[in-house]
Amino acid sequence: MTSPDSPTPPLPSPPEPASDHADLLPDESIAMARPFKLNLSWQSIFTIAMFAFMYLPILVLTVYSLNESPYSANWEGFTLEWYERLLQDRRVFLPCAIA
């Protein structure tokens, strides 16, 4: 143990801030230094394919539900009419009231 009269050691000084950035590589060297390599296993490819297979039809139906045309063969414009009709139909909310 040290005595209370002994001097305390000086604290280390903080590091100097780098102002010239001389240690960084030029932009061309960064791109050529290490090419990006995507390492995908067959399990990850299969998982991505399954999620696309499951969620892509939902996305397509969502986009076509905003179509003004009653048929999805051609796009006639953006509308929320179909959702208004859905919310005005009492048969949709009747099971909720019974439960």
Summary of the structure (lengths in Angstrom):
residues: 99
radius of gyration: 32.4
end to end distance: 75.9
largest distance: 91.6
contacts: 120
relative contact order: 0.05
helix: 47%
strand: 2%
